[in-house]
Amino acid sequence: MRLLLLLVLVLLQPVSAQAGQATTQQERTRPERSPGWHESSLQHDGLTRYFRYYIPTRLKKTPALLMVFHGGTRSMRKIFSRHAGGLQEWRQLAEDNGFLLLAPNGVNIKTGDTRGDHQSWNDCRMPVEGNNSASRADDTGFANALIDWSQVHFSTDPDRVYITGASNGGMMSLRLVTELPERITAAAVFIANQPEQTDCRTPEKPVPLFLLMGTDDPLMPWQGGQILGKGPRMMSAPDTLAFWLKVNRADAGRVQSRQLADIDREDDSIIMRSIYPAAAGGQPVWFYEVRGGGHNLPSVSHKIGFLGRLIVGNQNHDLEATREAWRFLRQFNR
């Protein structure tokens, strides 16, 4: 089963020719500024840490920064490959809106490699022997350094720093909301629950939060528990929502819930959206329950193939999830 999983994940997210054409930089004083993908690195915590950034054709003078964190055993290249699913829509959104798109690379938990394609993030799961997220890298510090890097080299707006990620990348985004709330303007988190036992401090400052979960997710169980039957236990999706409603001081009494349009009636899935407005001193939470959805992003334009669905489950085709996330994120400016 493990061999099949690895094989299908490779088939699901091959590295595209475009990814291979990205330029490589070793901490150049002046980063490449031409439109398109570029690869660079910086030194942090004794490691050379790699990242890719995308410059749209019309980058704004003081652009917003959007950082996308890949899922576990993926990479900064794989999430933007041709068959990678809905996350790749962020590139077109950068073109449409003129923001700087940045994709950091995690660390290989077995080899310590920082540039490869089988990477993970040090999220808030409590370390357990056999845990599938055993990285001890200072990824929070790395993300903080990347915010500084983008401001120095591209004059990104410190009041518009947005983060997003799916699965392990979503959990990493929750860690950054917890540990860097003074720098993160808003976050969009896909298919990622909160761990029952956390390796992070308790979140103290509310940050606008977008959450999307699938009820039929085979990897990040809606009802909670272990991921693939091993490692630390995760909260259920409803408990994860309740956790962040409390952190954000969002008003559950004024929630606005509705079913989104069932555009594709053949996908065996619908989406329920619940908007929880901020109470006094708080921030809002938008929650998306993808009924019949698996471990993937709903997408109209980036559909997952048959082999991919065997592993990650059913995909909803009623919504371009990244565009919905951007509609949420762009509202917020410190």
C-alpha positions in Angstrom: 0.0 0.0 0.0 2.8 2.4 0.8 4.5 1.7 -2.5 1.2 2.4 -4.3 0.7 5.6 -2.4 4.2 6.9 -3.3 3.7 5.9 -6.9 0.3 7.7 -7.2 1.6 10.8 -5.5 4.4 10.9 -8.1 1.9 10.5 -10.9 -0.3 13.1 -9.3 2.3 15.8 -9.1 5.1 15.5 -11.7 7.6 18.4 -11.9 6.6 20.3 -15.0 8.9 21.7 -17.6 8.1 25.2 -16.4 9.4 24.3 -13.0 12.6 23.1 -14.4 13.1 26.4 -16.2 13.2 28.4 -13.1 16.4 30.4 -12.5 18.6 29.5 -9.5 20.2 32.0 -7.3 22.6 31.6 -4.4 21.7 34.6 -2.2 22.4 37.2 -4.9 22.5 40.7 -3.7 19.9 41.6 -6.4 17.4 38.9 -7.0 16.1 38.2 -10.5 13.2 40.6 -11.3 12.0 39.4 -14.7 8.4 38.0 -14.9 8.1 34.3 -14.2 9.4 31.7 -11.7 12.8 32.1 -10.0 14.6 29.9 -7.4 16.7 31.3 -4.6 18.0 30.5 -1.2 19.0 32.1 2.1 20.9 30.9 5.2 18.9 30.3 8.3 19.6 28.3 11.5 22.7 26.7 10.0 20.9 25.5 6.9 20.6 26.7 3.3 16.9 27.1 2.8 15.4 27.2 -0.7 12.3 28.9 -2.1 10.7 29.9 -5.4 9.0 33.1 -6.1 6.8 34.2 -9.0 6.9 37.7 -10.4 3.7 38.6 -12.4 3.9 40.5 -15.6 2.7 43.6 -13.7 4.0 43.4 -10.2 2.6 46.3 -8.2 5.0 48.9 -6.8 4.2 47.9 -3.2 2.8 44.4 -3.7 1.1 42.1 -1.2 3.0 39.0 -0.3 1.4 35.6 -0.5 3.3 32.6 0.7 2.1 29.1 -0.2 3.2 26.1 1.9 3.3 22.7 0.2 1.9 19.6 1.7 3.9 16.8 3.4 6.3 14.9 1.1 5.8 17.6 -1.6 7.9 20.5 -2.6 8.0 24.1 -3.8 8.1 22.7 -7.4 5.5 20.0 -7.2 2.6 22.2 -6.0 2.8 24.2 -9.2 3.3 21.3 -11.6 0.7 20.6 -14.3 -1.3 18.0 -12.5 -0.9 19.4 -9.0 -4.5 20.4 -8.4 -6.0 23.6 -7.2 -3.0 25.2 -5.5 -1.5 26.0 -8.9 -4.3 28.6 -9.5 -2.3 31.0 -7.2 0.1 31.7 -10.1 -2.8 33.1 -12.2 -4.1 35.0 -9.2 -0.7 36.6 -8.9 -0.9 37.6 -12.5 -4.5 39.0 -12.1 -3.7 40.9 -8.9 0.0 41.9 -9.1 1.1 40.3 -5.8 4.4 38.6 -5.1 3.9 34.8 -4.9 6.5 32.9 -2.8 6.7 29.1 -2.3 9.1 28.0 0.5 10.6 24.5 0.5 10.5 22.3 3.6 13.1 19.8 4.8 13.3 16.1 4.1 12.7 14.5 7.5 14.8 11.4 6.6 17.8 13.0 4.9 17.8 16.6 6.1 17.9 17.7 2.4 16.5 21.2 2.0 16.2 21.5 -1.8 14.5 18.2 -2.8 11.0 17.2 -3.7 10.0 15.0 -0.7 9.8 17.7 2.0 7.8 18.3 5.2 7.2 21.1 7.6 7.7 21.3 11.4 4.1 22.0 12.2 2.5 21.9 15.7 2.1 18.2 16.1 3.7 16.8 19.2 6.8 14.7 18.2 6.0 11.0 18.4 8.2 8.0 17.3 7.0 7.1 13.9 5.4 10.5 13.3 5.1 11.4 9.7 6.0 15.0 10.5 9.2 14.7 12.6 11.0 17.7 11.2 12.7 19.8 13.9 13.7 22.6 11.5 13.0 26.2 12.5 10.4 26.7 9.8 8.8 29.6 11.7 12.1 31.5 11.7 12.5 30.6 8.0 9.1 32.1 7.1 9.9 35.2 9.2 13.2 35.6 7.2 11.3 35.3 3.9 8.9 38.1 4.9 12.0 40.2 5.6 13.6 39.1 2.3 10.5 40.1 0.3 10.3 43.5 1.9 14.0 44.3 1.3 14.1 43.1 -2.3 10.5 43.8 -3.6 9.1 46.4 -1.2 6.2 44.1 -0.3 3.6 45.7 1.9 4.1 44.7 5.6 0.4 45.3 6.1 -0.6 42.7 3.5 1.2 39.5 4.3 -1.0 36.5 3.5 -0.2 32.8 4.0 -1.9 29.6 2.7 -1.2 25.9 2.6 -2.8 22.5 2.3 -2.4 19.4 4.6 1.0 19.7 6.3 1.3 23.1 4.7 -2.0 24.0 6.2 -0.9 23.0 9.6 2.3 25.0 9.1 0.1 28.0 8.3 -1.7 27.5 11.6 1.7 27.4 13.3 2.6 30.7 11.8 -0.8 32.2 12.8 0.1 31.1 16.3 3.7 32.2 16.5 3.9 35.2 14.1 0.5 36.9 14.5 2.1 40.3 14.4 3.4 39.7 10.9 0.6 37.6 9.3 -2.4 39.6 8.0 -4.7 36.7 7.2 -4.4 33.0 6.5 -6.2 30.4 4.3 -5.9 26.8 5.5 -7.0 23.8 3.4 -7.6 20.2 4.6 -5.7 20.6 7.9 -7.0 19.9 11.4 -5.5 21.1 14.7 -3.5 18.5 16.7 -5.0 17.2 20.0 -1.6 17.7 21.7 0.3 20.7 20.4 4.0 21.4 20.3 3.2 25.1 20.0 2.2 27.7 22.5 -1.5 28.6 22.8 -2.5 31.2 20.2 -3.1 34.6 21.8 -3.8 37.1 19.0 -6.7 36.6 16.6 -5.8 36.5 12.8 -8.5 36.4 10.1 -8.8 32.7 9.1 -10.3 30.8 6.2 -10.7 27.0 6.8 -11.8 24.3 4.3 -12.2 20.6 5.1 -13.6 17.6 3.3 -16.0 15.3 5.1 -14.7 12.2 3.2 -11.0 13.0 3.5 -9.1 9.6 3.7 -5.9 11.2 5.0 -7.0 14.0 7.4 -10.1 12.5 8.9 -13.0 14.8 9.3 -13.9 13.0 12.6 -10.3 13.3 13.9 -7.8 10.7 15.0 -4.5 9.5 13.5 -3.4 10.2 10.0 -3.2 6.9 8.1 -3.4 5.2 11.5 -0.1 6.5 12.9 1.4 9.5 14.6 -0.3 12.0 16.9 -4.0 12.3 17.0 -5.8 15.2 15.3 -8.9 17.1 16.4 -12.0 16.6 14.3 -12.9 19.3 11.8 -15.8 20.6 14.0 -13.4 20.7 17.0 -10.8 22.5 15.0 -13.3 25.1 14.0 -14.4 25.5 17.6 -10.8 25.9 18.7 -10.2 28.8 16.2 -13.5 30.4 16.8 -12.5 30.8 20.5 -9.0 32.0 19.6 -10.4 34.6 17.1 -13.2 35.7 19.3 -15.6 35.1 16.4 -19.3 35.3 17.1 -21.0 31.9 16.6 -24.3 33.4 17.5 -24.3 35.5 14.3 -23.1 32.9 11.9 -24.3 33.1 8.3 -24.5 29.7 6.7 -25.5 28.7 3.2 -25.0 26.0 0.5 -22.9 27.2 -2.4 -24.2 26.6 -5.9 -24.0 23.0 -6.9 -22.4 23.7 -10.3 -21.3 20.2 -11.0 -24.1 17.8 -10.1 -22.0 14.8 -11.2 -19.2 15.2 -8.6 -21.2 13.8 -5.7 -20.3 16.7 -3.5 -21.6 20.1 -2.3 -20.1 22.9 -0.2 -21.6 24.5 2.9 -20.1 27.9 3.8 -20.4 29.4 7.3 -19.2 32.9 7.9 -18.5 33.8 11.6 -18.1 37.5 12.1 -15.7 39.0 14.6 -16.9 39.9 18.0 -15.4 42.8 19.9 -11.6 42.7 19.6 -11.7 39.6 17.4 -11.3 38.5 13.8 -13.7 36.5 11.5 -13.5 32.9 10.5 -14.9 31.5 7.2 -15.5 27.8 7.3 -16.1 25.6 4.3 -17.5 22.1 4.8 -17.0 20.1 1.5 -19.5 17.3 1.8 -18.3 14.3 -0.1 -14.9 16.0 -0.6 -11.5 14.3 -0.1 -7.9 15.3 0.6 -7.7 18.0 -2.1 -8.9 21.4 -3.0 -12.2 22.0 -4.8 -11.5 23.1 -8.3 -13.2 23.8 -11.6 -10.0 24.2 -13.7 -7.6 21.8 -12.0 -9.2 18.5 -11.8 -7.5 15.5 -10.3 -7.2 12.3 -12.4 -8.6 8.9 -11.6 -5.4 7.5 -10.1 -5.1 10.6 -7.8 -8.6 10.2 -6.6 -7.9 6.6 -5.6 -5.6 8.0 -2.9 -6.8 11.5 -2.0 -10.5 10.8 -2.5 -13.3 12.6 -4.3 -12.9 16.2 -5.6 -15.6 18.8 -5.6 -15.9 20.9 -8.9 -18.3 23.6 -7.7 -15.7 26.1 -6.7 -12.1 27.3 -7.4 -11.0 27.1 -3.8 -7.9 29.3 -4.2 -10.0 32.1 -5.8 -12.5 31.9 -2.9 -9.6 32.1 -0.5 -8.1 35.1 -2.2 -11.6 36.8 -2.0 -11.3 36.3 1.7 -7.7 37.3 2.2 -7.7 40.4 0.1 -10.2 42.1 2.4 -7.6 42.5 5.2 -5.1 45.2 5.5 -3.6 46.1 8.8 
